[in-house]
Amino acid sequence: MIASRRVVVGSLVALALALPIVAFAESEAVGGGGEHTNYAFVFGAIALLLLAAKLGTLVERIGQPAVLGEILIGLLLGNLALVGVPFFHAFANHALLVFLAELGVVILLFQIGLESDMKKLGKVGVPAFIVAIVGVIVPMVLGWKVVGPWLFPGQSDIAYLFLGAAMTATSVGITARVFQDLGSIQTKAAQIVLGAAVIDDVLGLLILAVVSGIAATGAVAGGAVAVIIGKAFGFLVVAVVLGRLLASPLGTLFSKIHTGVGMKLGLALAFCFGFAAAAQAVGLAPIVGAFAAGLILDPVAFRRFRSSAFLDDLKQFIPRAASAESRTGLEELARKHEHRHIEDLVAPIAHFLVPIFFVMTGMRVDLGVLADPHVVLVAAGVSVAAIVGKIVAGLVVRKGDRLLVGIGMIPRGEVGLIFANIGKSLGVISDALFAVVVIMVIVTTLVTPPLLAMLLKKRTEPEHVPGAVAA
């Protein structure tokens, strides 16, 4: 308790010290009247955003994922104007800060792609696949054709499409963290949920490509949808095939220039941003390209580069291990870290940029719209529909832990926020609907940990969930 209090006080003091500096920089920019970018303001704003994001991670002390705290702190800062403090309003619309946030979400999807294994995606089994399909279709239909039109009439069909799309994808990160914290990551229920979450993330990205394309064309015509789906599939297929063909030769070529970690990271990021640019060029969201880049990069492409210093030391120690069993264990540990080396290199960049995306997302939510009881009603209805849609997905599992699987699929997290941000940037989602989606993400993220804990405490058999699907 004392440590928590010190963290809070220290973070607030840091924010209080940084705020006048940024305010002064902003006033100097206003007074200067020049056209040059005021980098003092930008750097100060980044400092404040990072401090705010770290303050938001205090929610982990009450069992909630850090992403929730980052969104909440952004909500707080972005809505201080409601109590007469409009200072942070400038952050949400500043071009450079918006770019950093977008860069953060590209890195996030690149990470998700790196952590996804195409072979494992094909081996998660029929239960996970069907849970994923149902978990995408039911919430999508509920948001697009039921809850949106009924509770929020007068919006465009494309807006309802984005609402439904934002309700589709389960957050892999949040779900995995919850099961891990509860010591149940190896149960069959957890494996079904995690496998399904990975699949419906992929489906969600495809839906994002389709819905974004529809928003760009301004129509929901069958022919246009077919073209967009073909373009999305075509891009993913070409990206994966071409990327697989190019990754290893390029890795070999650049390793002849230098085999250091800097070259390795630079090549990985070049793939990430190159594929993001290619996706944007063909009319898809950049995050689709970043995800594809993460999927195609594997350790084989970087086999000629040096490993980390830790791995070098570990490999030198392995032959001196006392027993064959110890050597085998150390070799498995070395392979694990070698396989994850790119993820480990990208992680510090993600620690910098991804929290900025979530804090900025919270800042973009205008809580003033909640003064309208109708918006509150819509947010409640969408949240209930989002929860019910995933619980229905759990019903395809045979008797046992259907409810556990369904509840494990509930949190939406970062993917739902990505949908909402893109919808708003395209001008098809209003401020009120954007706030509704963010509240839905917060609600679904909040309810999952306590519900999972309650159910898991009732199970004495960790392997209780069968892996088959009801006929």
N, C-alpha and C positions, 0 to 999 in steps of 0.2 A: 504493500500500500504506500509506504514512504517513497519507494523507488518510483512508483507510478506518479506520485505527486511531484517529485523532482523533475521527472520527464516533462510533465505538463507545464510546470512553472518555467523550466529551461526553454522549452519550445516557444512559449508565449513571450518570454523575454527576447529571444532571438527575433521573433516576428516583430515585436515592438521596436527593436533597434533597427531592423531593416526597413520598416515602413517609412520612416521620415526620409531616409536616403532616396528611396524610390519616388516618394512624393516630391522631393526637391528636384530630382532628375526630370520628372514629368513637368513640373512648373517651369524649369529652365527650357524645356522643349517648346512649351507653349509661348514663353516669352521670346525665345529666339526667332520664331517664325520662319526658320529656314526649311529647306526641303530635305535636308540630310536626316538619315535615321538617327534617332537619339539612342545610342547603344548603352549609355548609362542607365536609361530607363529599362531597356530590354534585359540587361544583365541583372539589374536589381529585381525585376519582375521574376526572372528565372529563379533567383535566390529565394524569393518569397514563395513561389510555387513549390519548390523542392522542400522548403521548411514546412509548408502547409501539408504537403503529401506525407511527410514523415510524422507530423502530428496526427494525421489521420490514421496511421497504423496502430494507434493506441487501441483501436477496436479489436485487435488481435488478442488483447488481454481479457476480453470477454467472449472469446471464442469465435469472432467474426473475421472474415478474410479482409486483408488490407485494402483491396479494391473498394470495398464498401466505405471504409473510412475516408479514402481519397475522394470518392464521389460526395460524401456528406460534407467534408471540409470545403469542397468546391461550391456546393450548394449554399453553405453558410456565407462564404466570402462573396460570392456572386450576388447574393440577395441582401447584403448589408445596406444597399440603397433604400430598401424598404424602411430602414430606421434612420435614414439621413446620412449614410456613409456611401457615396456613389463611387469611391475611388477604384474599386476592383472591376467596375464595369468596363474600364478601358482595356483590361487584360483580355477579356473574352473576344474582343474584336480586333486586337492588334495583329497585323499581318504576320509578323515574324513569330509571335507566340502561337498563332494558329498553325503556322507551318511546322513548328516544333512538335505540336500535338499530333499533327498528321504524320510526321516522321515517326513519332512514338508508336502509332497504331500500325504502321508498316513494319516496324521492327517487331512488334508483338506478334503479328501474323507470321512473320519469318520465323520467329521462335517456335510457334505452334507447328509450323511445317517441319522444322528441324526435329522436333520432339515426336513427330508422327512417323510411323514406320509403314511404308506401303505394303510390305509383306504381312505385317501384323494386322493391318486393316483388312486384309483378305482372309484372316484366320480367326476373327473374333466370333464367328459362328452365326448361325441363323437367328438365335434369340436376340442378340445385340442388334442385328440388322433390322429385324422386324420392329423391335422396340424403337429404333431410330426412325424408321419410316413413319410409324404411327405417331411418334413424338414430334415429327415435323408437320405432318398433314393435319392432325386434329387442331393444334394451336393456330396454324396458319388459317384454316377455314373459320375457326371461331373468331379470330381477329378481323379477317377480311370481310366475311359475309354475315357475321352474327353480331358480335359485341360492338364493332365499329359503327356500322350503319344504324343499329338500334339505339345505342347510347350517345352517339356523337353524329347525328345526321347533318347533312349539309357539306361534308368534306368530299373531296374528289375520290374517285375509285382508286387512283394511284396512292393517295394518302392511306386508304384502308389497306391496300396491298402492303405498304411499308409497315403498318401496324401489325398485320398478320405475320410478316416476315420477321419482325423484331421479336416475336413470341416463339420462334422456332428453335433456335439453337441453344442447347445446354452448355453451360460454361465448364469445359474440361478442367480448368485450373481450380475453380471453386469446388467442384464435385470431388476431385481427387484429394484436395486439401482436407475436406470434411471427413472423408473416409479414413484418411491417413491419421488425422488427429484423434479419431475414435478407435484406432487400432484395428480397423476392419477392411483394410485395403486389399487383402488377399481372399476375402470371401467371394463366393460365386456371384452374389448379388452385386458386389462392388465391381467385379470384372464385367458383368453384363452392362452395368450402368456406364462404366468408363469406355467400354467398346462402343456402345451406342452413342455416347457423347462425342467421341471422335468422328463417327460416321455422320452424325447430324450436324457437326461443325462443317464438314465437307459439303453436305447438302445445303447447309445454310449459306455458305459462300457462293454456291451455284445459284441459289435463290436470290442472293444479293446482286449477282451479275445480271440476272434476268430482270429483276425489279428495277434496278438502276437504269438498265437499257430501256425499259418501258417508260420510265420517267423522262428519259432524254427524248424519246420519240413522241411522248404526249398521248399515247393511245395504248389500249389493251387489246390489240387485234391478234387473232390467232396466228396469222402469217408473221407478224412482227415478233411474237413470242417464240415461234419456231426458229426464226433467224437468230434471235438472241441466244436461245438455248444451243443452237448449232455453233454459234460463235464462241460461247462459253466453253462447250465441250471441246470444240476445235482448238481453242487456245490452250486449254489444260493438256490435251493430248500432245499437241505440238511442243508445248513448253516442257512436258515431262520427257518426251522422246528426244527432242533436240538437246535439252539440258543434260540428259543422261549421256548422250553422245559427246557433248562438248566438255563436261565437267572434268573428266579424267585427263584428256589431252591438255586442257588449259592448265590444270593443276601441275602436270608434268612440265609444261613449258615455263610457267612462272617459277617453279621450284629450281630451275636452272639459273634463274636470276638471283634468287635468294630463298633460303629454306626456313627463314625465321617466322616467328609468330605474327609479326606485323604484316608480312606478305600473305600469310594464311588468312588472317582476318580481312585484309583488304580485298582478296579474291572472293571471299564469302559475301562481303557486303556489296561488291560489284555485281554479283549474281542477284542479290536481293533487289537492289535498286534498278538494275537493268531489266529484270523481269517485271518489276512494278511499272516501269516506264512503258514496256511493251504492252502490258495489260491496259494501261491508260490510253495508249495509242490506238488500240482496237476497240475502244469504247467500254472496257470493263473497269472495275474499281482497281486501283493499284494494289490493294491488299490481296486481291486474288493472285496477282503475279508474285507478290512476296511470299504467299503461302506455297505456291508452286515451286518457287526457288528453294524454299526450305525442304520441300519433299524430295527434290532431286539430289540435293547435296548429301553425300554420305562419306564416311571416313576414307573410302577407297580413293576418292578424288584428291585427298590430301596425304596420301601414304608417303610421298617423298618429302614432306615437310617435317621439320623437327617437332617433337612432342613438347609438352610443358616440362619445366624443370622438375616438378614433382614426379612425373612419370619416368624421367630419366633416372632420378635417384631410386625410384621404386624398382625399375628393371635391373639396376645394378645390384640391388639387395636380394632379389629373388633367388639367384643361384646359391646364396649363402644361407637360405632358410633351413631350419633344423630338420624338417621332415618333408616328405613328398606331398603330404596333405597341405602343409603350410605353403609350399611352392605353388600348388594348384590354386589355392585360395588367392594368393597374391597375383598370380597370372590373370585370374578372372577379374580381380579388382583393377589391374592395369588395363585390360581390354575394355572394361566398363568406362574408365576415365578417358581412354583414348577415343572411344566411340563418341563421347560427349564433349570432346575438346572444343569443337566449334560452338556448341551451345554455351560452354563456359566462357568462351571469348566474347560472345555476343551479350551475355548476361549483364556485364557492367553498363553497356550502352543502354540496355533495356531498363536497368535500374534508374538511369538518368531520365530517359525520354518517356517511358510508358506512364509513370505517375503524373507527368505533366498532362498527358492526354486525359486521364481520368479526372484530375482536378479541374481542367479546363471544361470538360464535359459537364461537371457539376455546376460550374460558373455560368454555363449557357442556359441553365434552367431558370426560368422566371417563375418563382413561387408566388408571385403576385396573381398569377392566373388561378391559383387555388382559392382565391377569395370568391371565385365563382363556384357555388355548390354543384353545378352541373359538371364541371371539370373533376371535382372530387369524386363524384358518382362514377364518371367514366374511368378514372384511375382505379377505383375499387373494383369495378366490373371487369376491367382488363386484367387486373392482378388475379382475381378469382378464376377467370377463364384461362390464364396462363398456368395456374397451378393445376386446375382440373385437366387441362389438355395433356400434361405430362403424366399425371396419375393414371389417366386412361391408357397411356402407352405401356405402363407397367402391367396392365391386365392381360397382355399377350403372353406373359410368363406363366408357366404352370403353377399350380397351387403351392403355397409356401410363403414367399416373400414378395408377392406382387406389389403390395403397397410400398415396401421398402425400395424396390426398383423404381417405382413411379416417383416417389418423393426424392430419390437420388437424382432424378432427371430435372427437378424443378428449377434450380438456380440458372439464370440467364447470363448474368455477368457481362463481360466485355463485348461479346458478340452482339448482344441486343443493343448495347450502346453504340457500337459501330454502325449498325443499321440506322439508328436514330440520327446520328451525326450526319451520315451521308444523305438521308432523307431531308434533313434540315438544310444542308448545304446546297441541295438541288432545288430547294424552294417548294417542296411538295408536302412538307410537314410543318404545321403551324407551331407557334410557341406553346400553345396549350397541349397539342398532341405530343410534342417533344417532351414536355414535363410529365405527361401521362406515362410515356414509355420508360423514362428514367425512374419514376416512382415504381412502376411494375418491376424493373430490374432490382431496385432496392428491396422491395417487399419479398420477391422470390428468393433473393440472396439471404435475407434475414430469417425467413421461416424455416429454411432447410436444416441448418445445424441442430436446433432444438428438436425438430421432428425426427431427424435421423437418430439422434441420441436416445430419444424416448423409445423408438422401435428397437434399436440394437440392444438396449438394456433388457428387453423382454426375450431376447434370443440367447439361449445357452449353447446352441450348436452353431459355430461360426460358418459351417459349410451347409447351412440349411436350405439355401436357395438352389433349386434345380436349374439346369441350364437349358432345358427343352422348352419349346413353345407349345401352348395349347393348340390342339387341332381345331 
